[in-house]
């Protein structure tokens, strides 16, 4: 038997409670289905994401269990509420992991996916110039010089309030598996609009306009994800901010003629779409969770 830890947030807010699921599984990764109800004491601690994991100060992890002992059984899933009381930036930007163990020697312990505790989060508040009726498609060769993907960005705290803080930004283009997208034949994979200021200003917001210079077809039909991060290379004190990830964007050259004719015959404009990207965004949760 072994423990497994699920639902770990990739970028938890400092001092904000989150839920973690811990289960007992067999050697084939199957949940146990037994009638006997035997409970075992469960022990949790926060460690640094190192090899081997090194224990953190025990006061950094706070478990909300009203003083009751933690237990795990063969028939139940343990859902535990906890919070991290310090940001990773204060520990040389080393990520945290949760270590779960049981006193029974035949039950193997578990180590969670890494967590980077933050104070603020970059968010994508709104998208423009995407075709929402065709799975978030962007047509790069339509619209001429006015055709730029527009992302409205925000800097928010754990209460979803905008934070008035100037934050220089960096932009990357990724594939859906998290790997960096590469240009073909030495061509830059994306271009940022010359009027774009890569800066969250004193309003806590910014407008990013960019073009993706290649179609998904030339990248094994993969969609792209735009990552917007704080510039921590030149401004290391911005390591208390997590990046934002866009929805997956498929890039095509132009609409097919039949589709264009149908669109021209429809006098109704598509509704404006507002969508925020954060730690629980369904489309890019693989990069945040």
PyMOL commands that set and color helices and strands:
alter all, ss='L'
color gray80, all
select helices_A, chain A and resi 58-60+88-91+132-134+144-146+216-219+236-240+257-265+285-288
alter helices_A, ss='H'
color red, helices_A
select strands_A, chain A and resi 2-6+18-25+39-48+54-55+61-64+71-73+78-84+96-102+110-111+120-128+137-139+149-156+167-175+190-192+199-200+205-212+224-230+241-242+244-245+250-252+274-277
alter strands_A, ss='S'
color yellow, strands_A
deselect
rebuild
show_as cartoon
